[in-house]
Amino acid sequence: MPLRRITTLALALSATAATLTALPGAAAARTPETLRWKPCAEEQRQPAETPKDAKGGEGAEVPELPPLECATLDVPLDYADPGGRQIEIAVSRLASEKPERRRGVLLTNPGGPGIGGLGYPAILAASGLPQEVRDAYDLIGFDPRGVGRSTPVSCGLTQEQQDRGNFPTWAHTSGDVVREAKGAREIAERCAASPSAPLLPHIGTADVARDMDRIRAALGEERVSYLGASYGTQLGTAYASLFPGRGDRIVLDSNLGPGGYDHRAMRMLARGLEDRFPDFAAYVAAHPEYGLGTTPRQVRATYQELARRLEREPVQGWDGTSFRGVTFDRLYVDANMPELAKIWQALDTGGPVPEQPPFPGVEPFMSARFAVICGDSPWPRTIREYQRDVRSDSRRYPLLGGSTANIGPCAYWPRSWVREPVRVDDQGPSNVLLVQNERDPGTPLAGAKALRRAFGDRAVLVTADQGGHGVYPFGVNGCANDAVTTYLTTGQRPARDLACAAEPAE
């Protein structure tokens, strides 16, 4: 079984980043002032799985990735001790081919945390980023500290701990929370005892935002534009808050709330699935050949019945937790619905479950992910609090709430490693564009609205009446896509918040 709840896009990004290594001798100068660009390794190739937008899916043409340049940049491990230990940040560039039209650099991040972004400029270019945007900017990618080709971290998680996935198991009773707590504590303790322990307190969002400013300086730019998706919105929010005068045009796509990936955001994933599930239920109901229900209500009942059945007796290695997880995961992208329906059908009838692609680099991904989300903000520390949340969320969000509210390693993260989140407010230039699907499972609309309120007049929110995770440039909503392209190329945002109506897929 692959790691649970990893999006198709994340799989592609991780696979791509793993192939983007600088050639021997391509390291940057050991100063923060310059980057020495060299061609990325020749083994750069199409990733095992490319991001499928609403226009893609099985049989879609695989785009060819353009070549990138690579470099490395030394930055302080601890910004409170800038003369102390230095670590490396891997950076990539897809330069504008129209110098006369170039207006600056566009720093990018695809999300995570724990996912590399070195290959993201190539993926954007191959997946529909408008040519006028490519002409206007050098596209810059990077692997955040702790990830990929940057100085990495590892907790040395066991295979069993890796198989646990990103969500806890569903807690039906208070005793289930107590049982989950044992494994959660063991993960936190293993990270604290690992060789990476000196690094783990220093790979959080605020430090990555400081690295982003070092990248800006190394590029010789007074200001930098930014395009970040999912967790990348938290990075962009932190950068816009810590360095308000150094951001140019900031685009945040599929937004976490002002608290970032905190305890509330984890619980909100259950709300995200509730928002998104009706799209899938309608699809399945319109395809009676799957035998999963002919009305959305019947499809929802099938989900609950299958989850309970698999909890009692797993099928082909699939239990209730992995079933809920693959449902959440595949609903990130419309084009995955047929595959998800086939998985449900196989689990329901006992047929062979479609093979799932392996997720590369599970252990370092999970280690970096825990370090960021557990260290970025305080999480509840007592089992009683999680028991209370499980009772509440199981009722409010019955598709996933009993899992996402359950206890995880953040409850036991070393207190000295935990930081206060970056404060988001309305102080700074009005240069932020938020773009958001209405029915996003991974970053629900409620988070985008909360971030919009926190930014005040600094931001404008564009919503698209569509489902899935990610708007630009992968989605089909021309109104939302055009708003982003117009802002990046002309600096003109909508005068006020804009709600884009649904548009049919091509």
Secondary structure as UniProt FT lines:
FT   TURN            4..5
FT   HELIX           8..19
FT   TURN            24..25
FT   TURN            32..33
FT   STRAND          38..40
FT   TURN            42..43
FT   TURN            54..55
FT   TURN            58..59
FT   STRAND          69..76
FT   TURN            79..80
FT   TURN            82..83
FT   STRAND          86..94
FT   TURN            99..101
FT   STRAND          104..109
FT   TURN            118..119
FT   HELIX           120..126
FT   TURN            127..128
FT   HELIX           131..136
FT   STRAND          137..142
FT   TURN            148..149
FT   HELIX           159..163
FT   HELIX           174..192
FT   TURN            195..199
FT   HELIX           200..202
FT   HELIX           205..218
FT   TURN            219..220
FT   STRAND          224..229
FT   HELIX           231..242
FT   HELIX           244..246
FT   STRAND          247..253
FT   TURN            258..259
FT   HELIX           263..285
FT   HELIX           288..290
FT   HELIX           296..312
FT   TURN            316..317
FT   HELIX           320..330
FT   TURN            331..332
FT   HELIX           334..336
FT   HELIX           337..349
FT   TURN            360..361
FT   HELIX           362..376
FT   HELIX           383..396
FT   TURN            398..400
FT   HELIX           401..404
FT   HELIX           409..412
FT   HELIX           415..417
FT   STRAND          432..439
FT   HELIX           445..455
FT   HELIX           456..458
FT   STRAND          459..467
FT   TURN            472..474
FT   HELIX           478..490
FT   STRAND          498..500
//
